[in-house]
Amino acid sequence: MIKNIIDKNDNQVKAKHDVAYTYTIKVSDILERLNEYKSLYFDKGIIPDLSNTFNLNLFNTFRSYIDLEKRYPFSYKVNKDERGIYVELMKQKSGGQVSYSTTKPGVTRGNHFHTRKIERFAVIKGKALIKLRKYGTEKIVSLELNGDEPSFVDMPVWFTHNITNIGTDELVTVFWVNEFYNPEDADTYFEKVE
């Protein structure tokens, strides 16, 4: 539980937690954060940095005043090509990005590596073959995943990787990456696995 104490002399709010934790912030900083929440959340669907309790509680308070009928549902941008679709589901400033894709039977996605990104592939529907090869080596690791038993594979840095739909139905894969995709600094380098 948080107890808020407002000091009228220095225009600051002190949030005191039951666990002897005090957080001091200026009222103008709270207004700035609320405006950031409005811009990020309403315009882009991005969850702000919630890495401390004060930010989490402020954001939850902000969300409790949203006019649900005016704001929801929030539509996703669907990126579609001959392979299937790709949709960014969630972006969080302190937690990265979650996306999903559908892939048609026989189609391969990927064939690239990263030098800093943490990336997880989770197969939730269909059958997939994930292949990885450490850059500069020849050994290929092949891993089969099946949506009937949802599972994931983390992609190590400097390992070129791809995912192929080896089933007869559509493949659905959920991706988590520790940072937002930035086309100007993508950390994605084309390199075929084999």
Number of C-alpha atoms within 10 A of each C-alpha: 8 15 11 13 12 15 11 8 6 9 11 18 19 18 19 17 15 10 8 6 10 15 14 13 13 15 14 11 12 15 11 12 16 16 12 13 21 18 14 17 17 15 10 13 18 19 19 21 14 17 11 9 13 19 16 14 13 16 20 12 11 13 14 10 8 12 9 10 7 8 9 10 8 11 8 12 10 12 11 12 9 8 15 17 15 19 17 19 18 18 24 19 16 13 18 19 21 20 16 20 22 19 26 21 19 15 15 17 15 18 20 19 26 19 12 13 20 15 19 18 19 20 27 20 20 24 24 27 17 21 21 24 23 17 17 9 8 10 12 15 12 13 12 16 22 19 17 11 11 14 14 16 15 13 21 19 16 18 22 26 28 23 24 20 25 22 16 11 14 19 26 22 26 20 20 22 19 18 19 18 16 8 8 6 7 12 14 17 14 12 16 15 21 13
